[in-house]
Amino acid sequence: MKCCARIACRRSIGRWAMQGVLGAGLLTLVALLGCTSLQTRLQSDDDTERYAIETLRDKVTVGNAMPIPVGGIGLVVGLEGTGGDCPPDSWREILENELRKEGVQDIRKVMTSPDHAMVYVSGVIPPGASKGDPIDLEVLLPRNSRATSLRGGYLHKCYLFNYDFAERLAPSTDPNGPRGLLRGHPLVVAEGMLLVGMGNHDEEETASLKRGRIWGGGRC
């Protein structure tokens, strides 16, 4: 009888010990989980600074998302005696070189003809433009041009380039003065009939005859 009591007592003590171990293990697990979640919630800003978080913006570069100004030099033909020559300068030299590439023989005759005029041509390529898309052009006589009107003129085929100011890129290496332009790549082919003369008064009319537009005259 005493033997049975001792066995029962030992079993009770064993169950209590096992329950104690399990209880202690459960409390330890709860404590660990609590500490883990607490550390996650209280993550400091120092961790973010130490381990930089990269976003999609850091990895992706969006192209063709800004308008691109383009410009060039061209020749307007078909003027009825209102054209004229321009004094020699870097722009005229560029135009003469382009005419040589096209096989023009008597460049001086072309440049001094009263039916021709050297002009500045400019435009803007809109964001998202694709190859072959049209753009509007503005055509302007140089200040020192002897031409008096572009009315009735046709812009001979020329190319427009993207550009930047040498002063902004590298002031110490500007070859053409502080406001010199650096020409980039040919992006637009320009050609077409000019729309000229939109002024309402005499002075405005005279000024407007020296500039014109070609709607959709440029092709990317």
LUMLUMTOR-555353 format. One line per field, with one value per atom (N, C-alpha, C): atom name; residue in three letters; z, y, x; residue number from 1. Coordinates in steps of 0.02 Angstrom, whole numbers, plus 50000, padded with zeros to 5 digits. Example, Ala and Ser with C-alpha at 12.3 -4.5 7.8 and 13.67 -1.06 7.14 Angstrom:
<romis>
atome: c(N,CA,C,N,CA,C);
residu: c(ALA,ALA,ALA,SER,SER,SER);
Z: c(50390,50390,50390,50354,50357,50394);
Y: c(49716,49775,49835,49888,49947,50002);
X: c(50660,50615,50660,50642,50684,50645);
num: c(1,1,1,2,2,2);
</romis>
This chain:
<romis>
atome: c(N,CA,C,N,CA,C,N,CA,C,N,CA,C,N,CA,C,N,CA,C,N,CA,C,N,CA,C,N,CA,C,N,CA,C,N,CA,C,N,CA,C,N,CA,C,N,CA,C,N,CA,C,N,CA,C,N,CA,C,N,CA,C,N,CA,C,N,CA,C,N,CA,C,N,CA,C,N,CA,C,N,CA,C,N,CA,C,N,CA,C,N,CA,C,N,CA,C,N,CA,C,N,CA,C,N,CA,C,N,CA,C,N,CA,C,N,CA,C,N,CA,C,N,CA,C,N,CA,C,N,CA,C,N,CA,C,N,CA,C,N,CA,C,N,CA,C,N,CA,C,N,CA,C,N,CA,C,N,CA,C,N,CA,C,N,CA,C,N,CA,C,N,CA,C,N,CA,C,N,CA,C,N,CA,C,N,CA,C,N,CA,C,N,CA,C,N,CA,C,N,CA,C,N,CA,C,N,CA,C,N,CA,C,N,CA,C,N,CA,C,N,CA,C,N,CA,C,N,CA,C,N,CA,C,N,CA,C,N,CA,C,N,CA,C,N,CA,C,N,CA,C,N,CA,C,N,CA,C,N,CA,C,N,CA,C,N,CA,C,N,CA,C,N,CA,C,N,CA,C,N,CA,C,N,CA,C,N,CA,C,N,CA,C,N,CA,C,N,CA,C,N,CA,C,N,CA,C,N,CA,C,N,CA,C,N,CA,C,N,CA,C,N,CA,C,N,CA,C,N,CA,C,N,CA,C,N,CA,C,N,CA,C,N,CA,C,N,CA,C,N,CA,C,N,CA,C,N,CA,C,N,CA,C,N,CA,C,N,CA,C,N,CA,C,N,CA,C,N,CA,C,N,CA,C,N,CA,C,N,CA,C,N,CA,C,N,CA,C,N,CA,C,N,CA,C,N,CA,C,N,CA,C,N,CA,C,N,CA,C,N,CA,C,N,CA,C,N,CA,C,N,CA,C,N,CA,C,N,CA,C,N,CA,C,N,CA,C,N,CA,C,N,CA,C,N,CA,C,N,CA,C,N,CA,C,N,CA,C,N,CA,C,N,CA,C,N,CA,C,N,CA,C,N,CA,C,N,CA,C,N,CA,C,N,CA,C,N,CA,C,N,CA,C,N,CA,C,N,CA,C,N,CA,C,N,CA,C,N,CA,C,N,CA,C,N,CA,C,N,CA,C,N,CA,C,N,CA,C,N,CA,C,N,CA,C,N,CA,C,N,CA,C,N,CA,C,N,CA,C,N,CA,C,N,CA,C,N,CA,C,N,CA,C,N,CA,C,N,CA,C,N,CA,C,N,CA,C,N,CA,C,N,CA,C,N,CA,C,N,CA,C,N,CA,C,N,CA,C,N,CA,C,N,CA,C,N,CA,C,N,CA,C,N,CA,C,N,CA,C,N,CA,C,N,CA,C,N,CA,C,N,CA,C,N,CA,C,N,CA,C,N,CA,C,N,CA,C,N,CA,C,N,CA,C,N,CA,C,N,CA,C,N,CA,C,N,CA,C,N,CA,C,N,CA,C,N,CA,C,N,CA,C,N,CA,C,N,CA,C,N,CA,C,N,CA,C,N,CA,C,N,CA,C,N,CA,C,N,CA,C,N,CA,C,N,CA,C,N,CA,C,N,CA,C,N,CA,C,N,CA,C,N,CA,C,N,CA,C,N,CA,C,N,CA,C,N,CA,C,N,CA,C,N,CA,C,N,CA,C);
residu: c(MET,MET,MET,LYS,LYS,LYS,CYS,CYS,CYS,CYS,CYS,CYS,ALA,ALA,ALA,ARG,ARG,ARG,ILE,ILE,ILE,ALA,ALA,ALA,CYS,CYS,CYS,ARG,ARG,ARG,ARG,ARG,ARG,SER,SER,SER,ILE,ILE,ILE,GLY,GLY,GLY,ARG,ARG,ARG,TRP,TRP,TRP,ALA,ALA,ALA,MET,MET,MET,GLN,GLN,GLN,GLY,GLY,GLY,VAL,VAL,VAL,LEU,LEU,LEU,GLY,GLY,GLY,ALA,ALA,ALA,GLY,GLY,GLY,LEU,LEU,LEU,LEU,LEU,LEU,THR,THR,THR,LEU,LEU,LEU,VAL,VAL,VAL,ALA,ALA,ALA,LEU,LEU,LEU,LEU,LEU,LEU,GLY,GLY,GLY,CYS,CYS,CYS,THR,THR,THR,SER,SER,SER,LEU,LEU,LEU,GLN,GLN,GLN,THR,THR,THR,ARG,ARG,ARG,LEU,LEU,LEU,GLN,GLN,GLN,SER,SER,SER,ASP,ASP,ASP,ASP,ASP,ASP,ASP,ASP,ASP,THR,THR,THR,GLU,GLU,GLU,ARG,ARG,ARG,TYR,TYR,TYR,ALA,ALA,ALA,ILE,ILE,ILE,GLU,GLU,GLU,THR,THR,THR,LEU,LEU,LEU,ARG,ARG,ARG,ASP,ASP,ASP,LYS,LYS,LYS,VAL,VAL,VAL,THR,THR,THR,VAL,VAL,VAL,GLY,GLY,GLY,ASN,ASN,ASN,ALA,ALA,ALA,MET,MET,MET,PRO,PRO,PRO,ILE,ILE,ILE,PRO,PRO,PRO,VAL,VAL,VAL,GLY,GLY,GLY,GLY,GLY,GLY,ILE,ILE,ILE,GLY,GLY,GLY,LEU,LEU,LEU,VAL,VAL,VAL,VAL,VAL,VAL,GLY,GLY,GLY,LEU,LEU,LEU,GLU,GLU,GLU,GLY,GLY,GLY,THR,THR,THR,GLY,GLY,GLY,GLY,GLY,GLY,ASP,ASP,ASP,CYS,CYS,CYS,PRO,PRO,PRO,PRO,PRO,PRO,ASP,ASP,ASP,SER,SER,SER,TRP,TRP,TRP,ARG,ARG,ARG,GLU,GLU,GLU,ILE,ILE,ILE,LEU,LEU,LEU,GLU,GLU,GLU,ASN,ASN,ASN,GLU,GLU,GLU,LEU,LEU,LEU,ARG,ARG,ARG,LYS,LYS,LYS,GLU,GLU,GLU,GLY,GLY,GLY,VAL,VAL,VAL,GLN,GLN,GLN,ASP,ASP,ASP,ILE,ILE,ILE,ARG,ARG,ARG,LYS,LYS,LYS,VAL,VAL,VAL,MET,MET,MET,THR,THR,THR,SER,SER,SER,PRO,PRO,PRO,ASP,ASP,ASP,HIS,HIS,HIS,ALA,ALA,ALA,MET,MET,MET,VAL,VAL,VAL,TYR,TYR,TYR,VAL,VAL,VAL,SER,SER,SER,GLY,GLY,GLY,VAL,VAL,VAL,ILE,ILE,ILE,PRO,PRO,PRO,PRO,PRO,PRO,GLY,GLY,GLY,ALA,ALA,ALA,SER,SER,SER,LYS,LYS,LYS,GLY,GLY,GLY,ASP,ASP,ASP,PRO,PRO,PRO,ILE,ILE,ILE,ASP,ASP,ASP,LEU,LEU,LEU,GLU,GLU,GLU,VAL,VAL,VAL,LEU,LEU,LEU,LEU,LEU,LEU,PRO,PRO,PRO,ARG,ARG,ARG,ASN,ASN,ASN,SER,SER,SER,ARG,ARG,ARG,ALA,ALA,ALA,THR,THR,THR,SER,SER,SER,LEU,LEU,LEU,ARG,ARG,ARG,GLY,GLY,GLY,GLY,GLY,GLY,TYR,TYR,TYR,LEU,LEU,LEU,HIS,HIS,HIS,LYS,LYS,LYS,CYS,CYS,CYS,TYR,TYR,TYR,LEU,LEU,LEU,PHE,PHE,PHE,ASN,ASN,ASN,TYR,TYR,TYR,ASP,ASP,ASP,PHE,PHE,PHE,ALA,ALA,ALA,GLU,GLU,GLU,ARG,ARG,ARG,LEU,LEU,LEU,ALA,ALA,ALA,PRO,PRO,PRO,SER,SER,SER,THR,THR,THR,ASP,ASP,ASP,PRO,PRO,PRO,ASN,ASN,ASN,GLY,GLY,GLY,PRO,PRO,PRO,ARG,ARG,ARG,GLY,GLY,GLY,LEU,LEU,LEU,LEU,LEU,LEU,ARG,ARG,ARG,GLY,GLY,GLY,HIS,HIS,HIS,PRO,PRO,PRO,LEU,LEU,LEU,VAL,VAL,VAL,VAL,VAL,VAL,ALA,ALA,ALA,GLU,GLU,GLU,GLY,GLY,GLY,MET,MET,MET,LEU,LEU,LEU,LEU,LEU,LEU,VAL,VAL,VAL,GLY,GLY,GLY,MET,MET,MET,GLY,GLY,GLY,ASN,ASN,ASN,HIS,HIS,HIS,ASP,ASP,ASP,GLU,GLU,GLU,GLU,GLU,GLU,GLU,GLU,GLU,THR,THR,THR,ALA,ALA,ALA,SER,SER,SER,LEU,LEU,LEU,LYS,LYS,LYS,ARG,ARG,ARG,GLY,GLY,GLY,ARG,ARG,ARG,ILE,ILE,ILE,TRP,TRP,TRP,GLY,GLY,GLY,GLY,GLY,GLY,GLY,GLY,GLY,ARG,ARG,ARG,CYS,CYS,CYS);
Z: c(50000,50000,50000,50043,50046,49980,49948,49883,49831,49829,49780,49793,49855,49872,49848,49857,49835,49759,49722,49649,49626,49659,49641,49655,49711,49729,49678,49658,49608,49542,49520,49459,49463,49521,49530,49525,49557,49556,49484,49445,49375,49332,49343,49304,49319,49385,49404,49373,49373,49344,49269,49234,49162,49146,49186,49176,49187,49238,49252,49193,49165,49108,49048,49033,48977,48988,49050,49065,49056,49079,49071,48998,48959,48887,48852,48871,48840,48856,48920,48939,48901,48893,48855,48783,48751,48682,48674,48721,48719,48727,48772,48783,48721,48687,48626,48571,48563,48511,48527,48590,48610,48596,48610,48597,48523,48484,48411,48382,48400,48373,48397,48460,48488,48450,48434,48396,48327,48295,48229,48230,48281,48285,48301,48341,48363,48322,48257,48214,48208,48219,48221,48150,48144,48080,48059,48108,48092,48047,48059,48017,47945,47935,47867,47833,47872,47842,47827,47871,47862,47802,47794,47738,47692,47640,47595,47561,47560,47528,47457,47408,47338,47313,47274,47246,47171,47139,47066,47032,47062,47032,47029,47078,47079,47024,46999,46950,46879,46870,46803,46780,46718,46686,46630,46632,46582,46528,46466,46410,46369,46329,46283,46320,46379,46420,46425,46390,46392,46320,46309,46242,46225,46160,46138,46088,46106,46056,46003,45941,45885,45842,45808,45766,45712,45663,45608,45563,45510,45460,45393,45356,45294,45241,45183,45126,45101,45098,45070,44997,44954,44882,44858,44795,44767,44784,44813,44829,44765,44758,44698,44708,44712,44717,44787,44837,44906,44949,44918,44954,44954,44976,44977,45016,45010,45040,45114,45148,45218,45223,45266,45275,45300,45285,45307,45383,45407,45478,45484,45545,45555,45529,45533,45509,45433,45400,45327,45306,45341,45326,45332,45383,45391,45331,45310,45254,45190,45179,45118,45117,45174,45178,45162,45185,45170,45096,45065,44993,44952,44975,44941,44944,45001,45008,44960,44944,44897,44825,44813,44745,44710,44748,44718,44693,44632,44601,44618,44598,44609,44672,44729,44794,44802,44779,44785,44749,44690,44652,44688,44719,44756,44817,44852,44914,44900,44845,44830,44788,44768,44726,44763,44729,44760,44770,44745,44753,44809,44842,44896,44960,45017,45081,45131,45166,45221,45281,45316,45373,45430,45489,45547,45549,45566,45571,45640,45673,45740,45750,45798,45815,45881,45903,45966,45955,45972,45969,46033,46030,46091,46125,46189,46224,46192,46187,46160,46084,46049,45976,45947,45892,45859,45791,45763,45698,45646,45607,45556,45579,45645,45669,45646,45627,45605,45664,45655,45704,45666,45700,45670,45673,45624,45619,45619,45646,45641,45601,45553,45509,45518,45524,45539,45501,45474,45440,45492,45480,45524,45525,45578,45583,45527,45507,45457,45386,45377,45309,45267,45203,45157,45129,45144,45122,45159,45125,45154,45168,45137,45147,45128,45167,45153,45121,45106,45078,45011,45003,44941,44938,44992,44991,45010,44991,45005,45039,45097,45132,45099,45073,45044,45099,45082,45130,45171,45238,45283,45345,45388,45447,45510,45561,45625,45678,45721,45770,45841,45887,45957,45975,46027,46043,46117,46138,46206,46206,46259,46263,46292,46257,46280,46349,46362,46427,46484,46474,46527,46537,46481,46485,46510,46480,46498,46480,46526,46511,46485,46509,46491,46422,46391,46327,46271,46282,46232,46174,46113,46057,46022,46038,46000,46045,46100,46145,46200,46247,46306,46290,46233,46216,46158,46143,46087,46094,46039,46038,46018,46050,46031,45997,45934,45896,45911,45916,45932,45870,45868,45814,45772,45707,45666,45686,45706,45730,45687,45648,45610,45539,45490,45421,45409,45385,45378,45305,45284,45215,45209,45165,45152,45137,45119,45101,45165,45163,45222,45223,45283,45296,45327,45293,45313,45314,45360,45361,45402,45469,45513,45552,45536,45573,45553,45599,45587,45568,45590,45576,45531,45508,45461,45490,45552,45582,45595,45620,45633,45568,45516,45451,45424,45430,45406,45443,45510,45550,45536,45525,45515,45447,45400,45334,45338,45393,45400,45440,45454,45489,45464,45473,45449,45485,45470,45500,45445,45461,45418,45462,45456,45498,45476,45522,45506,45457,45452,45403,45423,45486,45509,45520,45505,45516,45560,45615,45662,45630);
Y: c(49940,50000,50063,50060,50116,50123,50067,50068,50103,50087,50119,50194,50214,50285,50322,50289,50321,50330,50279,50283,50340,50344,50397,50465,50470,50534,50555,50505,50520,50542,50509,50528,50599,50616,50684,50736,50720,50765,50773,50717,50719,50762,50753,50794,50868,50882,50953,50982,50940,50963,50975,50928,50936,50996,51006,51065,51129,51125,51183,51198,51145,51155,51183,51153,51177,51249,51264,51332,51382,51362,51406,51416,51362,51367,51412,51406,51447,51521,51534,51603,51631,51589,51611,51627,51583,51594,51658,51669,51730,51792,51785,51842,51857,51804,51813,51846,51821,51850,51922,51936,52005,52050,52026,52067,52078,52025,52031,52083,52080,52128,52198,52203,52268,52300,52259,52285,52308,52273,52291,52358,52368,52430,52490,52477,52532,52539,52519,52525,52599,52614,52683,52709,52776,52807,52793,52778,52763,52702,52653,52592,52609,52654,52673,52710,52752,52789,52743,52692,52648,52602,52578,52535,52572,52604,52646,52605,52633,52600,52626,52582,52601,52592,52641,52639,52631,52624,52617,52678,52736,52798,52798,52764,52761,52716,52671,52621,52636,52678,52689,52760,52767,52832,52841,52895,52908,52953,52930,52968,53000,53049,53082,53112,53139,53166,53242,53274,53347,53374,53435,53465,53480,53473,53483,53541,53598,53652,53632,53647,53633,53696,53702,53761,53747,53791,53784,53844,53839,53893,53866,53907,53884,53938,53920,53966,53968,54028,54038,54058,54024,54038,54059,54083,54102,54171,54212,54281,54323,54369,54410,54476,54472,54532,54561,54528,54554,54519,54476,54442,54483,54453,54489,54451,54476,54444,54460,54422,54435,54444,54489,54495,54430,54418,54355,54348,54290,54273,54197,54171,54098,54063,54096,54065,54058,54111,54107,54053,54047,53995,53925,53915,53850,53836,53887,53878,53864,53900,53888,53817,53792,53723,53673,53686,53641,53641,53700,53705,53668,53671,53634,53559,53536,53465,53443,53489,53474,53479,53501,53505,53571,53624,53690,53717,53740,53763,53836,53881,53952,53976,53964,53981,54056,54095,54168,54194,54167,54189,54171,54113,54091,54136,54152,54191,54264,54292,54363,54375,54323,54331,54369,54417,54453,54410,54349,54304,54252,54259,54212,54251,54216,54247,54194,54207,54163,54177,54123,54131,54085,54105,54061,54021,53957,53913,53881,53881,53851,53815,53772,53734,53698,53663,53626,53556,53505,53436,53422,53406,53396,53330,53324,53260,53203,53146,53086,53084,53131,53132,53071,53045,52987,53008,52965,52979,52989,53044,53060,53107,53121,53168,53239,53279,53348,53396,53449,53503,53569,53621,53688,53723,53765,53800,53875,53910,53983,54001,54047,54068,54143,54164,54233,54257,54317,54347,54371,54364,54394,54470,54501,54574,54611,54585,54620,54597,54562,54540,54599,54597,54649,54632,54573,54554,54596,54612,54655,54617,54560,54522,54449,54406,54334,54310,54357,54340,54304,54249,54210,54163,54159,54118,54046,54005,53933,53913,53881,53860,53798,53806,53750,53700,53636,53583,53597,53593,53601,53558,53557,53514,53557,53537,53571,53526,53558,53522,53540,53493,53512,53550,53590,53634,53650,53680,53705,53764,53804,53860,53838,53856,53838,53868,53926,53959,53916,53883,53842,53777,53749,53684,53692,53737,53745,53816,53864,53934,53945,53905,53917,53890,53851,53821,53845,53901,53928,53957,53929,53954,54015,54031,54084,54141,54151,54204,54177,54220,54197,54172,54189,54167,54117,54088,54042,53981,53954,53893,53834,53778,53715,53672,53655,53617,53543,53510,53439,53396,53358,53311,53334,53317,53334,53292,53325,53290,53302,53356,53375,53395,53373,53396,53449,53508,53565,53586,53602,53624,53645,53694,53712,53785,53800,53867,53909,53971,54014,54051,54058,54101,54164,54221,54283,54341,54389,54451,54446,54451,54447,54511,54564,54628,54667,54713,54754,54826,54850,54919,54918,54978,54983,54955,54976,54953,54878,54855,54783,54744,54773,54739,54732,54785,54783,54731,54728,54680,54609,54601,54534,54506,54549,54524,54491,54503,54475,54410,54385,54321,54284,54220,54181,54114,54077,54011,53960,53899,53842,53790,53786,53739,53668,53628,53559,53551,53603,53601,53561,53539,53499,53426,53380,53309,53281,53250,53221,53161);
X: c(50042,50000,50044,50095,50141,50177,50192,50227,50184,50120,50074,50069,50069,50064,50126,50186,50247,50247,50224,50222,50175,50116,50067,50096,50133,50163,50216,50257,50308,50276,50221,50187,50160,50133,50106,50161,50218,50274,50299,50300,50323,50278,50211,50164,50173,50182,50191,50255,50308,50371,50364,50330,50319,50277,50224,50182,50221,50267,50308,50355,50385,50429,50391,50333,50292,50270,50250,50228,50285,50344,50401,50419,50415,50429,50380,50316,50265,50275,50293,50306,50366,50416,50476,50459,50417,50397,50357,50310,50270,50315,50363,50408,50449,50473,50512,50471,50409,50366,50350,50340,50326,50384,50444,50504,50514,50500,50509,50462,50399,50351,50366,50391,50407,50465,50515,50572,50551,50504,50482,50445,50404,50366,50410,50463,50505,50569,50566,50625,50644,50707,50729,50743,50746,50762,50833,50876,50946,50952,50907,50909,50893,50844,50825,50882,50916,50972,51031,51041,51097,51086,51024,51008,50961,50987,50947,50893,50833,50776,50770,50775,50771,50699,50676,50609,50613,50555,50553,50581,50571,50597,50673,50705,50778,50805,50765,50789,50768,50715,50687,50702,50723,50733,50682,50644,50593,50622,50621,50647,50592,50610,50563,50504,50517,50462,50463,50510,50516,50518,50491,50496,50568,50586,50655,50656,50686,50693,50744,50728,50774,50780,50836,50846,50898,50899,50946,50945,50981,50986,50961,50923,50895,50894,50869,50865,50794,50766,50699,50707,50670,50673,50604,50601,50536,50513,50555,50536,50538,50492,50488,50524,50591,50631,50636,50608,50610,50663,50702,50755,50818,50873,50936,50989,51049,51107,51113,51156,51174,51249,51273,51346,51376,51439,51471,51472,51453,51457,51457,51458,51462,51399,51340,51279,51280,51303,51307,51357,51410,51460,51429,51388,51354,51309,51270,51225,51263,51317,51357,51385,51407,51432,51377,51317,51261,51245,51248,51234,51287,51350,51403,51390,51366,51351,51296,51251,51196,51218,51280,51305,51293,51275,51264,51332,51333,51396,51412,51370,51383,51347,51379,51348,51339,51387,51382,51320,51307,51248,51184,51183,51123,51112,51166,51160,51142,51164,51152,51090,51056,50997,50941,50907,50852,50790,50792,50736,50749,50807,50825,50840,50835,50852,50873,50927,50947,50903,50882,50836,50856,50834,50837,50773,50779,50720,50720,50663,50659,50593,50593,50532,50542,50491,50493,50464,50503,50478,50440,50375,50337,50355,50341,50354,50316,50349,50317,50314,50345,50343,50379,50353,50382,50411,50451,50481,50426,50432,50382,50328,50324,50273,50289,50238,50249,50255,50293,50296,50291,50267,50262,50330,50342,50406,50397,50446,50449,50511,50502,50557,50568,50630,50646,50707,50703,50761,50812,50876,50927,50921,50943,50939,50974,51032,51073,51057,51001,50983,50959,50975,50952,50882,50857,50789,50737,50683,50631,50566,50556,50494,50504,50470,50471,50406,50362,50296,50305,50270,50273,50332,50372,50432,50419,50467,50464,50530,50526,50586,50615,50676,50712,50729,50731,50743,50806,50799,50855,50845,50894,50891,50895,50857,50857,50889,50928,50968,50946,50956,50951,51015,51012,51068,51069,51124,51131,51179,51177,51223,51290,51342,51409,51424,51396,51406,51381,51323,51294,51333,51358,51392,51464,51501,51571,51593,51586,51601,51672,51720,51789,51808,51763,51779,51734,51699,51654,51694,51687,51726,51695,51631,51597,51574,51604,51582,51537,51519,51481,51412,51384,51316,51317,51374,51380,51337,51313,51273,51315,51301,51333,51280,51291,51243,51249,51192,51191,51181,51126,51112,51053,51052,50994,50933,50880,50820,50758,50759,50699,50720,50679,50686,50633,50655,50609,50603,50541,50529,50456,50443,50374,50361,50298,50276,50265,50288,50282,50215,50189,50131,50158,50152,50185,50135,50147,50108,50045,50052,49994,49984,50022,50017,49956,49934,49875,49892,49949,49969,50031,50050,50106,50170,50188,50250,50247,50190,50183,50184,50155,50154,50225,50264,50334,50374,50366,50402,50379,50313,50286,50306,50323,50345,50414,50449,50516,50517,50458,50453,50392,50391,50334,50331,50278,50267,50254,50272,50255,50221,50155,50118,50133,50159,50175,50232,50275,50329,50390,50392,50448,50427,50473,50461,50516,50495,50544,50580);
num: c(1,1,1,2,2,2,3,3,3,4,4,4,5,5,5,6,6,6,7,7,7,8,8,8,9,9,9,10,10,10,11,11,11,12,12,12,13,13,13,14,14,14,15,15,15,16,16,16,17,17,17,18,18,18,19,19,19,20,20,20,21,21,21,22,22,22,23,23,23,24,24,24,25,25,25,26,26,26,27,27,27,28,28,28,29,29,29,30,30,30,31,31,31,32,32,32,33,33,33,34,34,34,35,35,35,36,36,36,37,37,37,38,38,38,39,39,39,40,40,40,41,41,41,42,42,42,43,43,43,44,44,44,45,45,45,46,46,46,47,47,47,48,48,48,49,49,49,50,50,50,51,51,51,52,52,52,53,53,53,54,54,54,55,55,55,56,56,56,57,57,57,58,58,58,59,59,59,60,60,60,61,61,61,62,62,62,63,63,63,64,64,64,65,65,65,66,66,66,67,67,67,68,68,68,69,69,69,70,70,70,71,71,71,72,72,72,73,73,73,74,74,74,75,75,75,76,76,76,77,77,77,78,78,78,79,79,79,80,80,80,81,81,81,82,82,82,83,83,83,84,84,84,85,85,85,86,86,86,87,87,87,88,88,88,89,89,89,90,90,90,91,91,91,92,92,92,93,93,93,94,94,94,95,95,95,96,96,96,97,97,97,98,98,98,99,99,99,100,100,100,101,101,101,102,102,102,103,103,103,104,104,104,105,105,105,106,106,106,107,107,107,108,108,108,109,109,109,110,110,110,111,111,111,112,112,112,113,113,113,114,114,114,115,115,115,116,116,116,117,117,117,118,118,118,119,119,119,120,120,120,121,121,121,122,122,122,123,123,123,124,124,124,125,125,125,126,126,126,127,127,127,128,128,128,129,129,129,130,130,130,131,131,131,132,132,132,133,133,133,134,134,134,135,135,135,136,136,136,137,137,137,138,138,138,139,139,139,140,140,140,141,141,141,142,142,142,143,143,143,144,144,144,145,145,145,146,146,146,147,147,147,148,148,148,149,149,149,150,150,150,151,151,151,152,152,152,153,153,153,154,154,154,155,155,155,156,156,156,157,157,157,158,158,158,159,159,159,160,160,160,161,161,161,162,162,162,163,163,163,164,164,164,165,165,165,166,166,166,167,167,167,168,168,168,169,169,169,170,170,170,171,171,171,172,172,172,173,173,173,174,174,174,175,175,175,176,176,176,177,177,177,178,178,178,179,179,179,180,180,180,181,181,181,182,182,182,183,183,183,184,184,184,185,185,185,186,186,186,187,187,187,188,188,188,189,189,189,190,190,190,191,191,191,192,192,192,193,193,193,194,194,194,195,195,195,196,196,196,197,197,197,198,198,198,199,199,199,200,200,200,201,201,201,202,202,202,203,203,203,204,204,204,205,205,205,206,206,206,207,207,207,208,208,208,209,209,209,210,210,210,211,211,211,212,212,212,213,213,213,214,214,214,215,215,215,216,216,216,217,217,217,218,218,218,219,219,219,220,220,220);
</romis>
